[in-house]
Amino acid sequence: MSQRQTGSKLKKAILKALGQATQPLSRGEISELLPNPPSPKTIQRRIQELCEDGVVESSGHLSGKKYALLSSTHLGSEALDSNSEADTQEKPGRREVFSKKSLTKLKYLETPSFARKKTSYNASLLEDYIPNKTQYISNQQRESMVKAGIRFDKELAAGTYAKNIIQRLLIDLSYNSSRLEGNTYSLLDTKLLLEQGVTSDDTLNEEAVMILNHKEAILFLVENALEIEVTSFVVRNLHQLLSQDLLGNPNACGKIRQIEVGISRTAYTPLNNSQQLEQYLTLTLRKAKKITDPFEQSFFLLMHLSYLQAFEDVNKRTARLTCNIPFIKKNLCPLSFIDVTKEDYINSLLYFYETGDTQPAADVFYSAYLSSCEKYDVVKQSLGKVDPYRIKYRKERKDALGEIIRGLVTGSDIEGSLEAYCERNQIEDRDKFISVAMTELNNIHSGAIIGLGVTEEMFNTWLEKQNKGVWNSFHQQAKQKKHNRRNEFRTPKNAIASRNAQKPEPRLQSRSFV
């Protein structure tokens, strides 16, 4: 039996144990239910893979961590008992990450790292890259990502889309980026920490700090989307936010490293000259800033910031957030690394480190981006599409609002004026026209009167009359209520009881202050 088949059989046994349990199980409890349990590390690895596949969820933390099937997971007898080769295939609906060429190339990593050719930082990979000429992302990949990633059909202020989905983005990107670093927090634990500031075991440890740091860094990008650029200042500040309270040397946060570092599982040795590190970081960001295509720019940043290892630690996290700058600024769907397995992500990076070939990493990037787009498609729909009716009657609506303002029509007379306008101009679906027009009038201000055929002085005169009318109406209603309470206080008790008995059921009154 192959190693893959063995791993699949173990995962199936774990699922069966969880499916038969009436409550979440710890790793030790799962091990006791397995027929031939392997080492605890192997079990932990397979459980983590099941969590990443979205069929198992975890709760608790560290030694108190427990696992259960997701409520939406259905395991029939075939899934639990079958020993066929189908178990080794990708689960239905899951996107194939690597092309056949990439899979062939990645076999290079099957050779132990100590037996592979030793490599160091290859500056020519950066120096030979010509912005807008050199191409890491294929045309086919780019076309698919453009189609999936566009969120608005017109140009809006930078960061508009990210702000609309900020709560989901904070959770997804913080969770997945931390998960790729080996963080064991579940999606549910991450959500609880970010939304309520509490941990499952009421302790604040390194893993919790990692997630909270992600939140600060993401907010920094989104809230400053109009001003941020791909500069050393922004990247250093992102690193400082992501690494604060996590590095042994607090002064290393946001600073080019002065010490040597190594990377496990690879024959690659990063550059260890601080002056050259700063020089190549500057060159990386200068070239990135010149790239006009946001997808190419994002991937370039992800790869070269990870490869350079300019900081003592937290380099890949910094790269994952920096590569989102082009998407946030262009109002494209952000990259939250949903469905990216740690193994695929790390192997594609290591292959680039040692060979300079970006194809496997580009496959991971492409698959991850499409998964992120699918995740946020529901959000895109909830923002609403362009309403053809609003566009069709835009001119008429402005004419009608202009008439109201020039004629100093206020209060309850506004609706009658709009009714009359619809009658004269044969407007279709008058109720919709009037509701849209009145909504716009409720929110109108002096910065939105262009095209109405009114001056600022006309608008201010109308607004003053309108506000005065609203205040008088409110004042009269308050005065009437006070008068009614006074009369009720003076009425004999038996008369009040008799009157209350004749009162109809209370109804809610709606007022429209246009």
Secondary structure, 3 states (H helix, E strand, C coil): CCHHHHHHHHHHHHHHHHHHCCCCECHHHHHHHCCCCCCHHHHHHHHHHHHHCCCEEEECCHHHCEEEECCCCCCCHHHHHCCCHHHHCCCCCCCCCCCHHHHHHHHHHHCCHHHCCCEECCCHHHHCCCCCCCCCCCHHHHHHHHHHHECCCCCCCCCHHHHHCHHHHHHHHHHHHHHCCCCCCCHHHHHHHHHHCCCCCCCCCHHHHHHHHHHHHHHHHHHCCCCCCCCHHHHHHHHHHHHCCCCCCHHHCCCCCCCCCCCCCCCEECCCCHHHHHHHHHHHHHHHHHCCCHHHHHHHHHHHHHHHCCCCCCHHHHHHHHCCHHHHHCCECCCCCCCCCHHHHHHHHHHHHHHCCCHHHHHHHHHHHHHHHHHCHHHHHHCCCCCHHHHHCHHHHHHHHHHHHHCCCCCCHHHHHHHHHHHHHCCCCHHHHHHHHHHHHHCCCHHHCCCCCCCHHHHHHHHHHHHHHHHHHHHHHHHHHHHHHHHHHHCCHHHHHHHHHHCCCCCCCCCCCC
